[in-house]
Amino acid sequence: MHFEGGRGALFSGNADWTFDVVGTRAGDESGLAPFQYDIDGGRWTMRDAADEPPFAGFRGSRLESWTSLRNEMGEQVGVDLAFDLGNISLKVHKGEVTT
């Protein structure tokens, strides 16, 4: 997710079903390092999901706050993003970020 001023956030799910948020800056792709590997010819690819549900319509809106979602062990398993146009909830399920 990219924000005004070149900052952003990379949301990722882990194999242990926890959720990570890594701050990013324009041009800095160091947060992508864990995804740059090859398994039997397959590679992770980035794609723009800004025009897909639930993100469609939120482009240019203001992120007002976010709330970490935690499991019974206190581990972060998602985040609720509160925008001026509404909310988006991201959660990890079986190691994948879902909405």
Secondary structure, 3 states (H helix, E strand, C coil): CECCCCEEEEEEECCCCCEEEEEEECCCCHHHHHHCCCECCECCCCCCCCCCCCCCCCCCCCEEEEEEEECCCCCEEEEEEEECCEEEEEEEECCEEEC
